[in-house]
Amino acid sequence: MPWYREINAAGWRALFLAGLGWLFEVYEIFILALTIPALITVFSLTRAQAGLIGSASAIGLIIGGILFGLVVDWIGRVRTLILVIFIYSLFTGLTALAPNVFWVGVLRCLAGLGMGGAWTAGAALVAETWGPKHRGKGGALMQMGLPLGSLLAIGVVLAVTKIGGDLASGPWRWIYAMGALPFFILLPVALKTPESPLWLGRVRSGKARGNIADLFSGANFAGLARAFGFIFFIQYVYWAVFTWTPTFLVTVKHFGFVHSLSFTLAQQLGSLIGFIGFAALVDRIGRRPTFTIYLAIGAVAVAAFVTVSQPFPLMVASFFTGVGITGLFAGMGPFAAELVPNTSARGFAMGLAYNGGRIGGLLAPYIVGLLATSAAGFEAGMLTTIVAFALAGVVILVSPETKGRVLA
């Protein structure tokens, strides 16, 4: 029997909702990177100030992911998804009305509350609905919302630019206005999606929900620390590279903005290939070998992306940054869940690891922007990611293999 026939209807519905919730979350995150050049022009910002907008969004993601980690263990995965999708849709839509850069930052932070919670709820739902044999594939398929959401953002920005002209003249607001639509698209899907059977079983049996003390037992605490550390370094890499790629290509590589989007598109196509490859490998060879392969691909690709200037090699490097960096995200949900396999506070643990790890994403845009006072400084800022790749590799070396673990 093909593996996909071993997944029941509830599993596919859970994946569909979680994947779409994550896809639209990524759209709402990625439009900031694509509109930063316009925001710099409209509000006369330095690159460090522009980086602070990205950091404000990251603050919201961190707080929301941890806060809704508590909520998801109390009210369930599906109801939490409905709530957080409403939050990020509302505040992204309101960003279209922002009168100044202060309100852009505030609204991106508030939208981040919902965006952080969406990954937490969706990843927990998929991890608990898909069994040990195929959990890695389920997590990878959910995370394909990352490149698909980015491609959606690029497509919307290209369409708006073609119709409305220069984003800085006003059409940047249209892009954020469209960010209000996901709630209306996903509500009917959510209402037809069954709750996690593990969560329902815990509720019906009267067992504790969200007992944070579970996480301070030896095995759970060590697993949580490893998950946090690994995700911290990968979040740093992702936010450093993908927040600044369009601006880096315009200011250091001297491409026009629309031309720079072709390299960004290559990154996202590479991401799709990376996710497909990760899904094919992770349940066969295990978590540790798969992560190690992808860390190596990402580090080499970023070094090439920063140092080469000819269009074709740069396009190839862009493609493999997508393969290596975003491919790593394919395994984060299952890996975080499996590192804390026996807890009633799994949603909180996953939210804390993933969104607490986003502190790396909070630091990255500002650090790169702070260094980017010249072309050489911009390159140095982007190359700080090589250190983060190496440290993530160290975390994998000291982590156990979790392939096939049963969750309780």
N, C-alpha and C positions, 0 to 999 in steps of 0.2 A: 504494500500500500504506500503511495506517495506520502511524504511526511505531512503535507498540507491537509490531507484528508483525516489525519489523526487529531486535528484541532477542531473542537466542536463549535457550534454557532455562537455560543457565549464568548468563546475566545476571540473569534473574528470580530464580533461586535465591540468587544473591549478594545481590541487593537485599532479598529476604525475610529472610534471616538478619541482614544488617547493620541493616535497618530495625527488626526486632524487638529486636535487641540494644540498639539506641539507644533504642527506646521504653521498655524496662524500665529502662534506665539513667536516663532522664528521670523515670520514676516514682519511682525511689529518690532522686533529687536533690530532686524537687518536694515529696515528703512532708515534708521538713524545713521548708520554708516554711509548709506548712499546719499543722504541729504546733508551730511556734515559740510561738504564744500559750499552748498547753498546757504546754510546757516552761518558759516564763517563770513560770507559776503553780506548777507542781510543784516546781521547784528554786529558786524565789524569785530569779530573775535580773533584772539590769538589761537594757535593750535592747542596750547595748554588749557585755555578756557573751553575750547570745543571738547577737549578730552574730559573736562569736568562734567559735561552733559552725559557722556557715556558712563562716567562714574556714578552720576546720580541715578541713572537707569539701573546700574549694577547694584546700588544700595537697595533699591526697591525689590529687585530680584532676590537678593539675599534675605531681606526681612520677610518678604512674602513667602519664599520657599520654606523657611523655617517655621513661620507662623502657621501656614496652611498644612505643614507637616503634622502639627497638633490637631488641626481641624479634621484632616482626612482620617485620622484614627478614631475620631469621635462620631462624625456624621456619615462617614463612608466615602469611597473613592469617587463615585459618579456624582453625588450631590455636590461634592467639593469642586469637581470639574465645572459644573454648571455655574457655580458662584464665581470662580476665578476667571472663567472666560468672559463673564459679564463685566468684571472689573477691568480686565485689560482692554476689552473692546470700548468701554465707556471712556477711559482716560486717553487712549490713543486717538479716538475720534475728537475729543476736546482739544488735543494738541493743535489741531487745525485752526483753532481760534486764539492761540497764544499770542498776546500782544508784544511780548519781549522775551529775551533769552531766559530770564528768571522763571517765567511761567512754563517755558519749554522744559526746563530742568525739573520743575516741580511735577508737571504732568507726566514726564517720562518716569519719574520715580514712582508715582502712584500707579501708573500702568504696570510698572515692574512688580508691584505687589501681586497682581493677578498672574503675570507671566511666570514668576517664580513658583507659584502654587500649582500652575498647570502641569509642569513637568513632574512635580512631586506626586500629584494625584494620578496622573496618567501612567507613570512608570510603575507605581505600586499596583495599580489595577492590572496591568499587563503581566507583571512578575508573578502575581498571585493567581491569575487566570490561566496562564500557560504553564504546563507541567515542566519538571526538571529536564526532560529529554529535549524539549524544543524552546526552553526559556530564552536561550541566547539568541535564537533566530527571532523570537517575538520582540525582544528588546531592540534588536537591530532594525527590524522592520518599522517599529514605532519611531526610532530615531531618524529614519529616512525623511521624516518631516523637516529635519534640519536643512538638507540641500534643497528639498522641494519648496520649503518656505522661502529660502533665499532666492531660488529661481523665480518664484512668484513675485518677490519684491523687485528683482531686477526687471522682470517683464512689465510690472506696473510703472516703474520709474521710466523705462524706455518709452512706454506708451504715452505717459503724461508729458514727457519731454518732447515727444514728436507732436503731440496735440497742442500743448500749452507753451512750448518754447523753454527758455532758460528757467530752471527751477527757482532761482533766486528772485525772479520777477513776480513770484506768487504761487506758481503751480505746486511748490513743495507742500503747500497746505492741503491740496487735493489728495496727496498720497496718505497723509495722516487721517483725513476724513474717511477714506475707505477702510481704515483700521477699525471702524465701528461695526462693520458687517459680520465678523465671525460669530458673535453671539446669536444672531438671527439665523445663521446657517446651521450652527451646531446644536441649538436647543432641541429641535426635533430628533436629532441623532441620539442625544443624551437621554431623552425620555424613553427610548426603546432599548437602552443598553442595560443589561443586568449587572448587579453589584458583584464585587469580588466574593467568591464562595468562601474564601478563608475568613474574610471580615464578617460575612453573614454568619458563618458557623460560630465565630467567637461571640458575636452578639447573642445569638439564640441559646448558646450554652451558658450565658451569664458570666463568661470569663472577663477579666479586666481588659479595658480598651485604653491604649495609649499610656501604659505604665512605663514611664521614662526610667524608672529604677532598673528595668530589664537591661538597659543599655550600659550599665556600669558593672555588669558581670565581666569576668576576665576575657572570655572569648568574644563577646559582643563588643566590648569597649576597644579591644585591639583591632577588630575588624572595622569598627567605625572610624578609628584613627587612620587606618590605612586608606579607607575609601575617601576620607576627607583630604588626606595629603595628595593622593593621586589626582583627584578632581581639581584641587587647588591649582596644581601646576598645569593641567590641561586647559583649565579655564583661562589661566594667564596667557597661554599660547594662543588660544582661539580669539580672545578679545583683542590682544595686541595685533594679530595679523589681520583679522577680518574687519575690525573697526577702522583700521588705518589704510587698508589696501587701496581704495579709490584715491584717497588723498596722496598716498605715497607714489602711486603711478603718475598722478598729475604733476606733483611738485618735484620729485626726484628723477623719475624716468621720462618726464616731459611729454606725456601723452595727453590728448584732449580728454575731457570727461567722458564723452560718449565712447571714445575708443577704449578708455580704461575699463569700461563695463564689459568689454569682450574678454578681458583677462579675469575679471570677477566671475563672468559666466563660466569660463574654463575651470575656475576653482570649484564651482558648484556642480559641474558635470563630473569632475573628479571625485567630489563628495559622494555622488550617487554610486559610482563604481566602487568607492571605498566601502560604502555600506553593504553593497551586494557581496563584495569579497569577504567582509567581516562576518556577515550572516552565514556564508558558506563554510568558513573556517572554525568559528568559535565553538560550536557544539561538536566538532570533530577533533580538533587538536587541543582545545582547551583555551581558557581565558589568558593565562600568562604568556604562552607563545604568540598568540594573536596580537595582544597588546604590544609585545616587544617588536614584532615585525612592523607594526604601524608607527610606533615611536621612531624607529630608524628611518622609515620612509619620510615622515614629517620633518625630521630634523634636517635631512639632506635637502629636501625640497625647499624649505624656508631659506637655508643658506644660499642655495642657487637663486631663489627669487630675489633676494636682496642684492646679490653681487653681479648678476648678469644684466645686460642692457639690450641685447639684440632681441627683436620681437619674437622670433620663433622659439629660441631657448627660454625666453621669459614666459611664453605661453605654456610650454611644457612644464616649467617649474610651477606655474600657477595651478595647472591641472593636478600635479602631485602634492601640492600643499593641501588641496581639497581632499585627495585620497587619504593622506596621512593624518591630518589634523582632525577633520570632522569624522573620519572613519573611527577614530578613537571613541567618539561619543556613542557609537553603536552599541558598545558593551557596558556602558556605565550603569544603566538601570539594573540589569541582572546582576552585575558584579557587586553593586552596592547592596542589593537585597540579599545576596548569598553570603556576604561577609558578616551579616547579622541575621542568621537563619532562624533563631528562636527568640522572638520578642513580640509582644503585643503592641509595641510602638514602632513598627516597621516604617510606617509612613513618616513619622517624625525623624527616624534615623536616616532614611533616604533623603528627606528634605534637608536635614542638617548637613549631611555629607555633600550633596550636590550643590545646594545653594549657599551653605557656609563656604564650600570650596570656591564659590563665585567671588569671594574676597580677592582671589587672584585676578578675576575679571574686572573687579573694581580698581585694582592697582594698575593694571596693564595700560588702559587708554591714557591715564594721566602720566605714567612714567614715560611712555613712548612720546606723547605730546610734549613733555617737559624737555626731553632730549632733542626733539626735532627742531632745533633752532637753526640748523643748517642741513644740507644734504647728507654730510658725513654723520651728523648727530642723529638724523632720522634713521639712517642705516644701522647705526649702533643701537638705537632703541629697538628696532625690529629684531636685531640679532640677540637681544636679551632672552628671546624665546629658546635659544639653543640650550641655555643653562636650565630652563624649565623642563625641556625635553629630557635632559640627563637626570634631573632629580625625580621626574616621574618614573624613569626607568629603574631608579634605585628602589622606589616604593614597590614596583612590581616584583623586583628580585626578592624582597622580604615578605611578600604576600603569599598565602597558600593558593593552590589551585582549587577553584570552587565549582568546576564543571560537574553537573549532576547532583548538586546539593538539593535536598528536600527542605522546603520551607514549612514552618509550623506557625 
